[in-house]
Amino acid sequence: MLIQSALLALAATAVNAVKPLEIKGNEFYDPDTGNKFEIVGVGYQPGGSAGYKPDDNKDPLTDADACMRDAALMQILGINTVRVYNIDPYLDHDKCVSIFNAAGMYMIIDVNSPLPGEAITSYNPWESYFGAYLNRTFAVMEAFSQYPNTLLFFSGNEIINDKPSAKVTPPYIRAVTRDLKNYVKQNFKRQIPVGYSAADVRDFTYDTWNYCQCTIEGEKDDMSRGDVYGLNSYSWCGIKATYESSSYNELTSNFKSSSVPVFFSEYGCNQPEGEPRYWNETVALYGDKMNTVFAGGLVYEYSEEDKNYGLVDLKGDSAKLLGDYNRLKNKLLKTDWKTLLATKASKKDIDAPKCDEKLITHDGFLANWTLPAMVDNTEDMIKNGVTPKRNGQLVDISDFSVKLKVLDEQGNELKNLKVVQMKNDEVNYPGKVTTDTGKESTSTGNSTGGNSTKGDGKGDKDNGAAFTAPMILAAALPALAMVFA
C-alpha cells in the first residue's frame, strides 16, 4: 500500500515537459527524432526595463496569472520560444516557467540587466567585469538550469554597437562567455548553450560573428567560443521591402558558412513611421531560401512599450491585441509547418575558423583574442558553485484557464481563453492551437514612433538588456565589491 500510494503521489505531480534540444553544427535538433528545430519566438519583457524591479520582488516571470494569459496568446500565435531579458535569480519563477513549458515553449534567458553592476558596459568593460557581476550571472543560470525548456543563455546583448565599443569590448564578451560555459560544465548535468546577441550594425555584424565563433587555439572545445549567435536585425522595413532590398539575401549568403546556429534574436522593423508591420520578412525567414541557414527568429516584442513594437497592449490586468498580432499570426500560417518540422537535421560537424586578424574586415574592430584573466573569486565560484542561489523546478499546474481580461483589436472580449497543455515532448507551432482572435486590420496605432533603420539593430528601443548608466555603475562598484570582499 505504501509503494502504491507513493506511485500515485508521483503520478499526480508529474509534469509534461518539452524536450531539451541539442546543437550540431549550425542547427538545433531533437536528439530522439533527429528533426531540426526552428525558433518561432518573441521577446518578452512587459513594462520594458522598468518591468524588472528586484526591490519589489518583480520580474516578467513572477506573476502566474499574467504568464497564463500571455502564454495562451503566444500559443495561438504559434510561438515556441520566449526570450526574457531581465531576471531576478532569487525569485520564484516555477509557475510561470511551468506554464510556458506546458504550452510547448522554450525559454532564452539573458543573464544581464539594466541595473548598475549587472551588465558589461560598452565603453569601459574592465570596470564592469568583476566578481559580484559574475556571481549574479551564475545565479541566473542556476535559477534556470533545471528547467528542461531552458534553451540557452545570452551572455550579452548589443554590447558592440559602434566603433568605440568595437575597439574595447570583444575580449570581454568572450571572457564572460568563457566564465559562463565553465560554470555550466562544472555545475550542471545538462550542458546548456551560451551565446551572444549582437546589434546588426552592418560594419561590425560579420566581424562580431567571426570573433565569437572562431577558436583561439584551433580547439573545438574552446570555452570562450559562443555556442550560438543571435542577431538583432531590423533591415526589412515596410511593405515595399524585398528579400534583396532588405539585404536579407546578403545576411543569408554570409552566414551560410556558420559553425554555430545563427538566428534573429530580435526582428520586426516598424518603419516607415505611420505604417503597420506586414511581416513579409517572417515568410522569408521560414522559407527555403533562409531556413537552411537561419534557425528562426524572435519578434520584437510581445508587449507595447514606449517605442511601439508591441503585439499586445497591457494595461493593468487587461490586455488588448494590437494590429501586429493578427497580421503576424496570419503570416506565420503561410509556412508549411508540418513539412518543416519533419525535416531531418543534417547534424554536420562544421569546422570553426581559427581566430586570426584576417577574419576581421573593418578598421576599428579589435582583432585581439587575448582575454582578460578570471577576476576576483571567479575560479572558486565555478568550482564550488555560487551562494546564494535558487534552483527552479517545474511544478504541477492544475488550472490552465486565463483569469485576466483580453480584448481583440476591435474591443471584443475573448472568452474561455486557456493554455492548451501539450503532450510530453510536444512543442507548439503556428496553427497547432486555433482560436478566433478577431479580424486582421491595417491599423497603425501601434506601429509608429520607432526609429530602427537599415543596418542598425539597436535603434531606439527600450531594450531591457541594454545598459545605459556607466556613471551610476562606477559609483556603485565600491559598494558591490565590498559585498564579495
Summary of the structure (lengths in Angstrom):
residues: 485
radius of gyration: 21.4
end to end distance: 54.1
largest distance: 74.0
contacts: 1686
relative contact order: 0.21
helix: 29%
strand: 15%
